[in-house]
């Protein structure tokens, strides 16, 4: 199995499926534009999960793809898998709890993991650049 391509596929699927969920929720709740500011509103939670994913997934996919062109240390492979897992964890941390108004462990670990493992991938690629 090609871990890099699998993670790229998983990030792309997350982005597209969340987009579909937002579209379906807009139809279900008859909201064509925007959303309520209510942190318990399903549409608002889906929009935030999709928005945040679209902010991070593309750059992560690019990093992963470029790194896949090189032989890299084992830790880079782990970081690729873990950053992908953290993106899913973050999305679940927004959608699953009743409200976004309160912190929760899934969201926290997903966000911090994205930062740590994403920066690690940047560092790994920087090593090839210099």
N, CA, C and O atoms as CSV, one atom per row, in Angstrom:
chain,resi,resn,atom,element,x,y,z
A,1,UNK,N,N,0.843,-1.180,0.000
A,1,UNK,CA,C,0.000,0.000,0.000
A,1,UNK,C,C,0.888,1.243,0.000
A,1,UNK,O,O,1.898,1.303,0.702
A,2,UNK,N,N,0.497,2.220,-0.790
A,2,UNK,CA,C,1.210,3.481,-0.869
A,2,UNK,C,C,0.591,4.442,0.154
A,2,UNK,O,O,-0.471,5.016,-0.086
A,3,UNK,N,N,1.256,4.607,1.279
A,3,UNK,CA,C,0.718,5.409,2.385
A,3,UNK,C,C,0.496,6.854,1.966
A,3,UNK,O,O,-0.519,7.455,2.318
A,4,UNK,N,N,1.433,7.409,1.221
A,4,UNK,CA,C,1.307,8.814,0.819
A,4,UNK,C,C,0.053,9.043,-0.029
A,4,UNK,O,O,-0.732,9.953,0.237
A,5,UNK,N,N,-0.119,8.207,-1.047
A,5,UNK,CA,C,-1.294,8.376,-1.913
A,5,UNK,C,C,-2.587,8.082,-1.155
A,5,UNK,O,O,-3.602,8.736,-1.392
A,6,UNK,N,N,-2.561,7.110,-0.250
A,6,UNK,CA,C,-3.747,6.805,0.552
A,6,UNK,C,C,-4.128,8.020,1.405
A,6,UNK,O,O,-5.309,8.350,1.515
A,7,UNK,N,N,-3.156,8.674,1.996
A,7,UNK,CA,C,-3.449,9.844,2.828
A,7,UNK,C,C,-3.962,11.008,1.985
A,7,UNK,O,O,-4.850,11.744,2.413
A,8,UNK,N,N,-3.401,11.175,0.782
A,8,UNK,CA,C,-3.905,12.216,-0.121
A,8,UNK,C,C,-5.353,11.929,-0.478
A,8,UNK,O,O,-6.187,12.834,-0.464
A,9,UNK,N,N,-5.662,10.667,-0.801
A,9,UNK,CA,C,-7.040,10.280,-1.120
A,9,UNK,C,C,-7.964,10.537,0.069
A,9,UNK,O,O,-9.067,11.058,-0.099
A,10,UNK,N,N,-7.512,10.170,1.274
A,10,UNK,CA,C,-8.347,10.362,2.467
A,10,UNK,C,C,-8.620,11.845,2.731
A,10,UNK,O,O,-9.728,12.214,3.120
A,11,UNK,N,N,-7.620,12.687,2.521
A,11,UNK,CA,C,-7.833,14.132,2.713
A,11,UNK,C,C,-8.767,14.693,1.640
A,11,UNK,O,O,-9.623,15.527,1.936
A,12,UNK,N,N,-8.606,14.240,0.405
A,12,UNK,CA,C,-9.502,14.683,-0.667
A,12,UNK,C,C,-10.931,14.218,-0.405
A,12,UNK,O,O,-11.878,14.985,-0.583
A,13,UNK,N,N,-11.087,12.968,0.016
A,13,UNK,CA,C,-12.424,12.446,0.341
A,13,UNK,C,C,-13.071,13.246,1.467
A,13,UNK,O,O,-14.256,13.574,1.403
A,14,UNK,N,N,-12.289,13.554,2.492
A,14,UNK,CA,C,-12.816,14.340,3.608
A,14,UNK,C,C,-13.353,15.674,3.117
A,14,UNK,O,O,-14.442,16.092,3.509
A,15,UNK,N,N,-12.596,16.336,2.266
A,15,UNK,CA,C,-13.002,17.634,1.734
A,15,UNK,C,C,-14.274,17.523,0.898
A,15,UNK,O,O,-15.210,18.301,1.081
A,16,UNK,N,N,-14.309,16.566,-0.010
A,16,UNK,CA,C,-15.450,16.429,-0.917
A,16,UNK,C,C,-16.695,15.954,-0.177
A,16,UNK,O,O,-17.785,16.478,-0.406
A,17,UNK,N,N,-16.549,14.975,0.700
A,17,UNK,CA,C,-17.707,14.459,1.442
A,17,UNK,C,C,-18.288,15.539,2.353
A,17,UNK,O,O,-19.508,15.663,2.465
A,18,UNK,N,N,-17.430,16.316,3.000
A,18,UNK,CA,C,-17.946,17.418,3.833
A,18,UNK,C,C,-18.690,18.438,2.977
A,18,UNK,O,O,-19.714,18.975,3.400
A,19,UNK,N,N,-18.181,18.709,1.774
A,19,UNK,CA,C,-18.882,19.614,0.853
A,19,UNK,C,C,-20.264,19.081,0.498
A,19,UNK,O,O,-21.233,19.838,0.442
A,20,UNK,N,N,-20.349,17.790,0.261
A,20,UNK,CA,C,-21.650,17.163,-0.036
A,20,UNK,C,C,-22.578,17.289,1.168
A,20,UNK,O,O,-23.754,17.620,1.016
A,21,UNK,N,N,-22.048,17.023,2.371
A,21,UNK,CA,C,-22.863,17.139,3.589
A,21,UNK,C,C,-23.402,18.560,3.760
A,21,UNK,O,O,-24.555,18.747,4.147
A,22,UNK,N,N,-22.568,19.557,3.472
A,22,UNK,CA,C,-23.019,20.950,3.578
A,22,UNK,C,C,-24.142,21.201,2.581
A,22,UNK,O,O,-25.150,21.817,2.929
A,23,UNK,N,N,-23.984,20.737,1.359
A,23,UNK,CA,C,-25.009,20.937,0.333
A,23,UNK,C,C,-26.321,20.270,0.730
A,23,UNK,O,O,-27.388,20.871,0.606
A,24,UNK,N,N,-26.243,19.043,1.203
A,24,UNK,CA,C,-27.443,18.309,1.626
A,24,UNK,C,C,-28.106,19.029,2.811
A,24,UNK,O,O,-29.328,19.173,2.845
A,25,UNK,N,N,-27.308,19.475,3.766
A,25,UNK,CA,C,-27.858,20.179,4.938
A,25,UNK,C,C,-28.509,21.492,4.518
A,25,UNK,O,O,-29.538,21.878,5.073
A,26,UNK,N,N,-27.921,22.178,3.549
A,26,UNK,CA,C,-28.540,23.429,3.057
A,26,UNK,C,C,-29.931,23.132,2.490
A,26,UNK,O,O,-30.879,23.877,2.737
A,27,UNK,N,N,-30.044,22.057,1.740
A,27,UNK,CA,C,-31.340,21.668,1.189
A,27,UNK,C,C,-32.316,21.261,2.282
A,27,UNK,O,O,-33.483,21.651,2.268
A,28,UNK,N,N,-31.825,20.478,3.221
A,28,UNK,CA,C,-32.677,19.984,4.307
A,28,UNK,C,C,-33.223,21.128,5.159
A,28,UNK,O,O,-34.393,21.129,5.539
A,29,UNK,N,N,-32.361,22.098,5.451
A,29,UNK,CA,C,-32.769,23.208,6.319
A,29,UNK,C,C,-33.212,24.442,5.528
A,29,UNK,O,O,-33.527,25.482,6.106
A,30,UNK,N,N,-33.232,24.308,4.181
A,30,UNK,CA,C,-33.668,25.383,3.294
A,30,UNK,C,C,-32.898,26.689,3.555
A,30,UNK,O,O,-33.487,27.762,3.690
A,31,UNK,N,N,-31.573,26.564,3.621
A,31,UNK,CA,C,-30.683,27.715,3.811
A,31,UNK,C,C,-29.738,27.751,2.612
A,31,UNK,O,O,-28.832,26.925,2.496
A,32,UNK,N,N,-29.962,28.717,1.725
A,32,UNK,CA,C,-29.179,28.766,0.500
A,32,UNK,C,C,-27.841,29.471,0.682
A,32,UNK,O,O,-26.905,29.223,-0.079
A,33,UNK,N,N,-27.739,30.335,1.667
A,33,UNK,CA,C,-26.516,31.103,1.858
A,33,UNK,C,C,-26.280,31.355,3.341
A,33,UNK,O,O,-27.223,31.586,4.098
A,34,UNK,N,N,-25.016,31.308,3.750
A,34,UNK,CA,C,-24.686,31.582,5.137
A,34,UNK,C,C,-25.198,30.503,6.071
A,34,UNK,O,O,-25.616,29.428,5.641
A,35,UNK,N,N,-25.157,30.812,7.354
A,35,UNK,CA,C,-25.684,29.896,8.362
A,35,UNK,C,C,-25.883,30.667,9.665
A,35,UNK,O,O,-25.428,31.801,9.812
A,36,UNK,N,N,-26.560,30.035,10.587
A,36,UNK,CA,C,-26.762,30.636,11.902
A,36,UNK,C,C,-25.430,30.651,12.647
A,36,UNK,O,O,-24.558,29.823,12.384
A,37,UNK,N,N,-25.275,31.587,13.571
A,37,UNK,CA,C,-24.074,31.646,14.401
A,37,UNK,C,C,-24.139,30.668,15.571
A,37,UNK,O,O,-23.193,30.569,16.353
A,38,UNK,N,N,-25.220,29.965,15.688
A,38,UNK,CA,C,-25.457,29.050,16.797
A,38,UNK,C,C,-24.440,27.907,16.776
A,38,UNK,O,O,-24.381,27.170,15.793
A,39,UNK,N,N,-23.637,27.738,17.836
A,39,UNK,CA,C,-22.636,26.672,17.863
A,39,UNK,C,C,-23.236,25.265,17.942
A,39,UNK,O,O,-22.507,24.278,17.839
A,40,UNK,N,N,-24.551,25.164,18.123
A,40,UNK,CA,C,-25.219,23.860,18.126
A,40,UNK,C,C,-25.899,23.559,16.794
A,40,UNK,O,O,-26.388,22.448,16.586
A,41,UNK,N,N,-25.934,24.536,15.892
A,41,UNK,CA,C,-26.600,24.374,14.603
A,41,UNK,C,C,-25.819,23.397,13.718
A,41,UNK,O,O,-24.621,23.575,13.494
A,42,UNK,N,N,-26.498,22.375,13.225
A,42,UNK,CA,C,-25.861,21.339,12.410
A,42,UNK,C,C,-25.201,21.917,11.173
A,42,UNK,O,O,-24.057,21.579,10.869
A,43,UNK,N,N,-25.900,22.778,10.459
A,43,UNK,CA,C,-25.339,23.377,9.250
A,43,UNK,C,C,-24.096,24.197,9.588
A,43,UNK,O,O,-23.091,24.108,8.883
A,44,UNK,N,N,-24.149,24.976,10.629
A,44,UNK,CA,C,-22.997,25.776,11.049
A,44,UNK,C,C,-21.798,24.874,11.352
A,44,UNK,O,O,-20.675,25.184,10.956
A,45,UNK,N,N,-22.031,23.768,12.045
A,45,UNK,CA,C,-20.947,22.842,12.383
A,45,UNK,C,C,-20.354,22.215,11.113
A,45,UNK,O,O,-19.136,22.083,10.992
A,46,UNK,N,N,-21.215,21.833,10.177
A,46,UNK,CA,C,-20.725,21.253,8.929
A,46,UNK,C,C,-19.932,22.272,8.113
A,46,UNK,O,O,-18.893,21.941,7.542
A,47,UNK,N,N,-20.420,23.503,8.059
A,47,UNK,CA,C,-19.706,24.551,7.323
A,47,UNK,C,C,-18.335,24.802,7.943
A,47,UNK,O,O,-17.349,24.947,7.220
A,48,UNK,N,N,-18.261,24.854,9.265
A,48,UNK,CA,C,-16.978,25.079,9.937
A,48,UNK,C,C,-16.029,23.910,9.710
A,48,UNK,O,O,-14.837,24.112,9.479
A,49,UNK,N,N,-16.554,22.685,9.775
A,49,UNK,CA,C,-15.707,21.510,9.543
A,49,UNK,C,C,-15.165,21.519,8.108
A,49,UNK,O,O,-13.988,21.238,7.881
A,50,UNK,N,N,-16.029,21.842,7.150
A,50,UNK,CA,C,-15.605,21.894,5.752
A,50,UNK,C,C,-14.633,23.045,5.527
A,50,UNK,O,O,-13.604,22.875,4.873
A,51,UNK,N,N,-14.955,24.204,6.064
A,51,UNK,CA,C,-14.087,25.376,5.901
A,51,UNK,C,C,-12.695,25.136,6.460
A,51,UNK,O,O,-11.695,25.461,5.819
A,52,UNK,N,N,-12.636,24.569,7.649
A,52,UNK,CA,C,-11.344,24.305,8.259
A,52,UNK,C,C,-10.578,23.251,7.461
A,52,UNK,O,O,-9.360,23.348,7.312
A,53,UNK,N,N,-11.276,22.262,6.955
A,53,UNK,CA,C,-10.623,21.229,6.152
A,53,UNK,C,C,-10.044,21.823,4.878
A,53,UNK,O,O,-8.928,21.488,4.482
A,54,UNK,N,N,-10.799,22.700,4.241
A,54,UNK,CA,C,-10.322,23.288,2.986
A,54,UNK,C,C,-9.159,24.247,3.238
A,54,UNK,O,O,-8.408,24.563,2.315
A,55,UNK,N,N,-9.006,24.711,4.474
A,55,UNK,CA,C,-7.864,25.561,4.820
A,55,UNK,C,C,-6.582,24.745,4.966
A,55,UNK,O,O,-5.499,25.257,4.680
A,56,UNK,N,N,-6.679,23.499,5.400
A,56,UNK,CA,C,-5.492,22.693,5.693
A,56,UNK,C,C,-5.223,21.573,4.699
A,56,UNK,O,O,-4.065,21.315,4.371
A,57,UNK,N,N,-6.257,20.905,4.214
A,57,UNK,CA,C,-6.058,19.714,3.383
A,57,UNK,C,C,-5.222,19.976,2.128
A,57,UNK,O,O,-4.328,19.183,1.834
A,58,UNK,N,N,-5.471,21.046,1.379
A,58,UNK,CA,C,-4.680,21.228,0.148
A,58,UNK,C,C,-3.178,21.353,0.399
A,58,UNK,O,O,-2.379,20.731,-0.302
A,59,UNK,N,N,-2.793,22.143,1.383
A,59,UNK,CA,C,-1.355,22.298,1.633
A,59,UNK,C,C,-0.756,20.997,2.148
A,59,UNK,O,O,0.380,20.662,1.814
A,60,UNK,N,N,-1.512,20.261,2.959
A,60,UNK,CA,C,-1.021,18.969,3.438
A,60,UNK,C,C,-0.874,17.982,2.284
A,60,UNK,O,O,0.101,17.232,2.227
A,61,UNK,N,N,-1.834,17.980,1.368
A,61,UNK,CA,C,-1.754,17.080,0.221
A,61,UNK,C,C,-0.541,17.415,-0.649
A,61,UNK,O,O,0.121,16.513,-1.162
A,62,UNK,N,N,-0.251,18.690,-0.814
A,62,UNK,CA,C,0.914,19.088,-1.603
A,62,UNK,C,C,2.201,18.649,-0.911
A,62,UNK,O,O,3.098,18.093,-1.544
A,63,UNK,N,N,2.282,18.904,0.395
A,63,UNK,CA,C,3.469,18.469,1.143
A,63,UNK,C,C,3.670,16.956,1.034
A,63,UNK,O,O,4.773,16.478,0.769
A,64,UNK,N,N,2.585,16.220,1.244
A,64,UNK,CA,C,2.666,14.758,1.195
A,64,UNK,C,C,3.094,14.291,-0.192
A,64,UNK,O,O,3.940,13.405,-0.316
A,65,UNK,N,N,2.513,14.884,-1.236
A,65,UNK,CA,C,2.868,14.475,-2.588
A,65,UNK,C,C,4.335,14.747,-2.889
A,65,UNK,O,O,5.034,13.882,-3.416
A,66,UNK,N,N,4.797,15.932,-2.560
A,66,UNK,CA,C,6.205,16.252,-2.845
A,66,UNK,C,C,7.136,15.338,-2.052
A,66,UNK,O,O,8.126,14.842,-2.588
A,67,UNK,N,N,6.823,15.117,-0.787
A,67,UNK,CA,C,7.656,14.225,0.015
A,67,UNK,C,C,7.659,12.801,-0.535
A,67,UNK,O,O,8.645,12.079,-0.389
A,68,UNK,N,N,6.556,12.399,-1.168
A,68,UNK,CA,C,6.483,11.045,-1.719
A,68,UNK,C,C,7.455,10.852,-2.879
A,68,UNK,O,O,7.716,9.719,-3.283
A,69,UNK,N,N,7.988,11.934,-3.411
A,69,UNK,CA,C,8.926,11.854,-4.524
A,69,UNK,C,C,10.358,11.565,-4.059
A,69,UNK,O,O,11.253,11.342,-4.874
A,70,UNK,N,N,10.557,11.572,-2.747
A,70,UNK,CA,C,11.882,11.353,-2.166
A,70,UNK,C,C,11.857,10.142,-1.238
A,70,UNK,O,O,10.804,9.722,-0.761
A,71,UNK,N,N,13.026,9.605,-1.002
A,71,UNK,CA,C,13.148,8.630,0.076
A,71,UNK,C,C,13.280,9.427,1.353
A,71,UNK,O,O,14.110,10.331,1.448
A,72,UNK,N,N,12.475,9.098,2.320
A,72,UNK,CA,C,12.491,9.871,3.562
A,72,UNK,C,C,12.618,8.949,4.763
A,72,UNK,O,O,12.447,7.734,4.670
A,73,UNK,N,N,12.926,9.578,5.900
A,73,UNK,CA,C,13.069,8.827,7.153
A,73,UNK,C,C,11.723,8.267,7.594
A,73,UNK,O,O,10.672,8.773,7.201
A,74,UNK,N,N,11.761,7.233,8.400
A,74,UNK,CA,C,10.533,6.576,8.867
A,74,UNK,C,C,9.607,7.536,9.598
A,74,UNK,O,O,8.387,7.411,9.489
A,75,UNK,N,N,10.159,8.494,10.341
A,75,UNK,CA,C,9.307,9.415,11.086
A,75,UNK,C,C,8.429,10.247,10.159
A,75,UNK,O,O,7.327,10.641,10.542
A,76,UNK,N,N,8.904,10.520,8.943
A,76,UNK,CA,C,8.112,11.310,7.988
A,76,UNK,C,C,6.864,10.524,7.584
A,76,UNK,O,O,5.777,11.092,7.478
A,77,UNK,N,N,7.018,9.236,7.362
A,77,UNK,CA,C,5.864,8.399,7.040
A,77,UNK,C,C,4.839,8.390,8.157
A,77,UNK,O,O,3.635,8.448,7.909
A,78,UNK,N,N,5.326,8.318,9.397
A,78,UNK,CA,C,4.416,8.385,10.546
A,78,UNK,C,C,3.723,9.732,10.611
A,78,UNK,O,O,2.527,9.799,10.894
A,79,UNK,N,N,4.456,10.808,10.354
A,79,UNK,CA,C,3.858,12.150,10.391
A,79,UNK,C,C,2.782,12.297,9.318
A,79,UNK,O,O,1.752,12.930,9.550
A,80,UNK,N,N,3.018,11.714,8.148
A,80,UNK,CA,C,2.019,11.759,7.071
A,80,UNK,C,C,0.729,11.077,7.520
A,80,UNK,O,O,-0.360,11.625,7.349
A,81,UNK,N,N,0.854,9.900,8.085
A,81,UNK,CA,C,-0.329,9.169,8.557
A,81,UNK,C,C,-1.002,9.896,9.719
A,81,UNK,O,O,-2.229,9.983,9.770
A,82,UNK,N,N,-0.216,10.411,10.639
A,82,UNK,CA,C,-0.780,11.061,11.827
A,82,UNK,C,C,-1.442,12.396,11.515
A,82,UNK,O,O,-2.463,12.731,12.116
A,83,UNK,N,N,-0.880,13.163,10.585
A,83,UNK,CA,C,-1.524,14.438,10.242
A,83,UNK,C,C,-2.872,14.173,9.572
A,83,UNK,O,O,-3.827,14.923,9.774
A,84,UNK,N,N,-2.947,13.114,8.782
A,84,UNK,CA,C,-4.222,12.743,8.148
A,84,UNK,C,C,-5.233,12.317,9.202
A,84,UNK,O,O,-6.390,12.737,9.168
A,85,UNK,N,N,-4.795,11.483,10.138
A,85,UNK,CA,C,-5.664,11.069,11.241
A,85,UNK,C,C,-6.153,12.285,12.036
A,85,UNK,O,O,-7.324,12.354,12.411
A,86,UNK,N,N,-5.268,13.227,12.285
A,86,UNK,CA,C,-5.632,14.418,13.069
A,86,UNK,C,C,-6.672,15.278,12.358
A,86,UNK,O,O,-7.518,15.888,13.011
A,87,UNK,N,N,-6.620,15.335,11.035
A,87,UNK,CA,C,-7.636,16.101,10.298
A,87,UNK,C,C,-9.013,15.470,10.497
A,87,UNK,O,O,-10.002,16.176,10.693
A,88,UNK,N,N,-9.073,14.144,10.446
A,88,UNK,CA,C,-10.345,13.450,10.675
A,88,UNK,C,C,-10.802,13.637,12.114
A,88,UNK,O,O,-11.986,13.853,12.370
A,89,UNK,N,N,-9.878,13.554,13.041
A,89,UNK,CA,C,-10.208,13.734,14.449
A,89,UNK,C,C,-10.759,15.129,14.701
A,89,UNK,O,O,-11.732,15.288,15.437
A,90,UNK,N,N,-10.147,16.136,14.098
A,90,UNK,CA,C,-10.614,17.507,14.255
A,90,UNK,C,C,-12.047,17.658,13.738
A,90,UNK,O,O,-12.889,18.260,14.404
A,91,UNK,N,N,-12.318,17.115,12.562
A,91,UNK,CA,C,-13.664,17.199,11.985
A,91,UNK,C,C,-14.678,16.523,12.897
A,91,UNK,O,O,-15.751,17.072,13.146
A,92,UNK,N,N,-14.347,15.344,13.394
A,92,UNK,CA,C,-15.249,14.666,14.332
A,92,UNK,C,C,-15.453,15.510,15.588
A,92,UNK,O,O,-16.549,15.529,16.148
A,93,UNK,N,N,-14.414,16.202,16.030
A,93,UNK,CA,C,-14.510,17.062,17.209
A,93,UNK,C,C,-15.406,18.267,17.012
A,93,UNK,O,O,-15.870,18.860,17.986
A,94,UNK,N,N,-15.657,18.637,15.768
A,94,UNK,CA,C,-16.601,19.723,15.485
A,94,UNK,C,C,-18.013,19.164,15.338
A,94,UNK,O,O,-18.963,19.715,15.893
A,95,UNK,N,N,-18.149,18.082,14.597
A,95,UNK,CA,C,-19.477,17.574,14.226
A,95,UNK,C,C,-20.150,16.751,15.325
A,95,UNK,O,O,-21.348,16.911,15.559
A,96,UNK,N,N,-19.414,15.884,15.996
A,96,UNK,CA,C,-20.015,14.937,16.941
A,96,UNK,C,C,-20.562,15.590,18.220
A,96,UNK,O,O,-21.700,15.305,18.595
A,97,UNK,N,N,-19.805,16.444,18.892
A,97,UNK,CA,C,-20.351,17.036,20.127
A,97,UNK,C,C,-21.596,17.872,19.843
A,97,UNK,O,O,-21.802,18.343,18.724
A,98,UNK,N,N,-22.404,18.044,20.854
A,98,UNK,CA,C,-23.645,18.812,20.707
A,98,UNK,C,C,-23.371,20.259,20.300
A,98,UNK,O,O,-24.135,20.854,19.540
A,99,UNK,N,N,-22.275,20.816,20.812
A,99,UNK,CA,C,-21.983,22.220,20.544
A,99,UNK,C,C,-20.499,22.427,20.262
A,99,UNK,O,O,-19.647,21.676,20.737
A,100,UNK,N,N,-20.214,23.458,19.482
A,100,UNK,CA,C,-18.829,23.865,19.257
A,100,UNK,C,C,-18.376,24.877,20.301
A,100,UNK,O,O,-17.206,25.259,20.330
A,101,UNK,N,N,-19.285,25.309,21.150
A,101,UNK,CA,C,-18.989,26.358,22.120
A,101,UNK,C,C,-18.072,25.889,23.241
A,101,UNK,O,O,-17.430,26.701,23.906
A,102,UNK,N,N,-18.012,24.584,23.446
A,102,UNK,CA,C,-17.170,24.045,24.514
A,102,UNK,C,C,-15.995,23.279,23.903
A,102,UNK,O,O,-16.158,22.571,22.909
A,103,UNK,N,N,-14.818,23.425,24.502
A,103,UNK,CA,C,-13.682,22.644,24.005
A,103,UNK,C,C,-13.925,21.153,24.202
A,103,UNK,O,O,-14.635,20.749,25.123
A,104,UNK,N,N,-13.338,20.343,23.337
A,104,UNK,CA,C,-13.423,18.898,23.514
A,104,UNK,C,C,-12.105,18.270,23.084
A,104,UNK,O,O,-11.386,18.841,22.265
A,105,UNK,N,N,-11.784,17.107,23.626
A,105,UNK,CA,C,-10.478,16.486,23.368
A,105,UNK,C,C,-10.222,16.156,21.894
A,105,UNK,O,O,-9.096,16.304,21.420
A,106,UNK,N,N,-11.250,15.711,21.166
A,106,UNK,CA,C,-11.037,15.361,19.759
A,106,UNK,C,C,-10.592,16.587,18.966
A,106,UNK,O,O,-9.638,16.525,18.190
A,107,UNK,N,N,-11.275,17.669,19.165
A,107,UNK,CA,C,-10.944,18.895,18.445
A,107,UNK,C,C,-9.565,19.400,18.832
A,107,UNK,O,O,-8.787,19.812,17.971
A,108,UNK,N,N,-9.257,19.371,20.128
A,108,UNK,CA,C,-7.977,19.852,20.616
A,108,UNK,C,C,-6.825,19.010,20.059
A,108,UNK,O,O,-5.863,19.552,19.514
A,109,UNK,N,N,-6.923,17.697,20.196
A,109,UNK,CA,C,-5.857,16.813,19.712
A,109,UNK,C,C,-5.740,16.915,18.189
A,109,UNK,O,O,-4.635,16.905,17.646
A,110,UNK,N,N,-6.881,17.014,17.504
A,110,UNK,CA,C,-6.861,17.155,16.050
A,110,UNK,C,C,-6.161,18.424,15.603
A,110,UNK,O,O,-5.380,18.405,14.652
A,111,UNK,N,N,-6.434,19.524,16.282
A,111,UNK,CA,C,-5.815,20.799,15.921
A,111,UNK,C,C,-4.320,20.805,16.241
A,111,UNK,O,O,-3.497,21.146,15.392
A,112,UNK,N,N,-3.982,20.427,17.462
A,112,UNK,CA,C,-2.570,20.433,17.872
A,112,UNK,C,C,-1.765,19.441,17.033
A,112,UNK,O,O,-0.638,19.727,16.628
A,113,UNK,N,N,-2.356,18.275,16.779
A,113,UNK,CA,C,-1.677,17.288,15.933
A,113,UNK,C,C,-1.451,17.801,14.524
A,113,UNK,O,O,-0.394,17.562,13.940
A,114,UNK,N,N,-2.427,18.502,13.971
A,114,UNK,CA,C,-2.266,19.085,12.639
A,114,UNK,C,C,-1.097,20.059,12.638
A,114,UNK,O,O,-0.280,20.050,11.718
A,115,UNK,N,N,-1.015,20.901,13.665
A,115,UNK,CA,C,0.084,21.876,13.734
A,115,UNK,C,C,1.431,21.174,13.858
A,115,UNK,O,O,2.362,21.474,13.111
A,116,UNK,N,N,1.535,20.248,14.795
A,116,UNK,CA,C,2.825,19.576,15.052
A,116,UNK,C,C,3.269,18.750,13.847
A,116,UNK,O,O,4.392,18.898,13.364
A,117,UNK,N,N,2.380,17.880,13.365
A,117,UNK,CA,C,2.764,16.996,12.271
A,117,UNK,C,C,2.884,17.759,10.949
A,117,UNK,O,O,3.724,17.421,10.114
A,118,UNK,N,N,2.050,18.783,10.756
A,118,UNK,CA,C,2.165,19.617,9.559
A,118,UNK,C,C,3.486,20.371,9.530
A,118,UNK,O,O,4.151,20.431,8.496
A,119,UNK,N,N,3.866,20.948,10.669
A,119,UNK,CA,C,5.167,21.630,10.732
A,119,UNK,C,C,6.305,20.643,10.538
A,119,UNK,O,O,7.317,20.967,9.917
A,120,UNK,N,N,6.141,19.444,11.068
A,120,UNK,CA,C,7.149,18.408,10.863
A,120,UNK,C,C,7.338,18.085,9.388
A,120,UNK,O,O,8.467,17.904,8.930
A,121,UNK,N,N,6.242,18.013,8.642
A,121,UNK,CA,C,6.334,17.761,7.209
A,121,UNK,C,C,6.998,18.926,6.489
A,121,UNK,O,O,7.761,18.722,5.545
A,122,UNK,N,N,6.710,20.148,6.933
A,122,UNK,CA,C,7.384,21.321,6.366
A,122,UNK,C,C,8.889,21.226,6.605
A,122,UNK,O,O,9.685,21.484,5.703
A,123,UNK,N,N,9.267,20.859,7.810
A,123,UNK,CA,C,10.680,20.709,8.150
A,123,UNK,C,C,11.320,19.625,7.292
A,123,UNK,O,O,12.434,19.802,6.799
A,124,UNK,N,N,10.630,18.508,7.110
A,124,UNK,CA,C,11.172,17.422,6.294
A,124,UNK,C,C,11.414,17.890,4.871
A,124,UNK,O,O,12.447,17.570,4.283
A,125,UNK,N,N,10.477,18.644,4.309
A,125,UNK,CA,C,10.639,19.130,2.939
A,125,UNK,C,C,11.720,20.207,2.866
A,125,UNK,O,O,12.462,20.280,1.886
A,126,UNK,N,N,11.807,21.024,3.883
A,126,UNK,CA,C,12.844,22.060,3.916
A,126,UNK,C,C,14.239,21.434,3.861
A,126,UNK,O,O,15.151,21.992,3.252
A,127,UNK,N,N,14.395,20.291,4.489
A,127,UNK,CA,C,15.693,19.593,4.471
A,127,UNK,C,C,16.101,19.229,3.041
A,127,UNK,O,O,17.289,19.234,2.718
A,128,UNK,N,N,15.125,18.913,2.185
A,128,UNK,CA,C,15.437,18.608,0.793
A,128,UNK,C,C,15.698,19.890,-0.006
A,128,UNK,O,O,16.441,19.873,-0.987
A,129,UNK,N,N,15.097,20.979,0.411
A,129,UNK,CA,C,15.233,22.236,-0.318
A,129,UNK,C,C,16.602,22.885,-0.123
A,129,UNK,O,O,17.095,23.592,-1.003
A,130,UNK,N,N,17.208,22.639,1.034
A,130,UNK,CA,C,18.497,23.286,1.296
A,130,UNK,C,C,19.629,22.359,1.182
A,130,UNK,O,O,20.777,22.760,1.375
